[in-house]
Amino acid sequence: MDLLFGDNRPEACLAVGLDCRTCVERSAANLAQICHGLDSAGLHRIFFQMYPSEGCSPMAGGFALSYYEAKTPLIRLGVAAAA
């Protein structure tokens, strides 16, 4: 696992059995659980802090989409509970 902490590149993730889509979707879903109010700019800033490699940059849009998809059920649940 030290490989992931020191080297956030697609090749490093693939070496330990992760693919880009799964990695980004899980990260975005976890972020949605702890931080509900991020806008697009905030999501992109966080993405590039987490994944600084140029090889990861094509996944920024997928990260934002996964965040919003993961956040949506939380919003609906909150609205239903308030009603």
Buried (B, 14 or more C-beta within 10 A) or exposed (E): EEEBEEEBBBEBBEEEEBEBEEBBBEBBBEBBEEEEEBEEEEBBEBBBEBBEBEBBEEBBBBBBBBBBEBBEEEEEEEEEEEE
